[in-house]
Amino acid sequence: MNGAKVGDLFMSLIHTAELHHVVSFDYLVALQRHAAAVALDPPAWMPWNYTTALARLAGEPAPD
C-alpha cells in the first residue's frame, strides 16, 4: 500500500511538471539535490516555480 502512494505522488509530480513545460527528470533531480531546502519551504519547489528557488540558492536573480 505504501508503494502505491509513493508511486502516485511521483506520477502526480511528473504530470504536473509536464503540464508546466518542465523537464520532469531535471525537476525530480533538483528536488533530490536540494532536499533540505525543499523540506523547509515545499511551496517554493513546485514545478512552476522551482527555478526561482534554485536561483535564490545560487544567489542569482530570479529567472523570467
C-alpha positions, 0 to 999 in steps of 0.5 A: 500500500505504501508503494502505491502512494509513493508511486502516485505522488511521483506520477502526480509530480511528473504530470504536473511538471509536464503540464508546466513545460518542465523537464520532469527528470531535471525537476525530480533531480533538483528536488533530490539535490536540494532536499533540505531546502525543499523540506523547509519551504515545499511551496517554493519547489513546485514545478512552476516555480522551482527555478526561482528557488534554485536561483535564490540558492545560487544567489542569482536573480530570479529567472523570467 
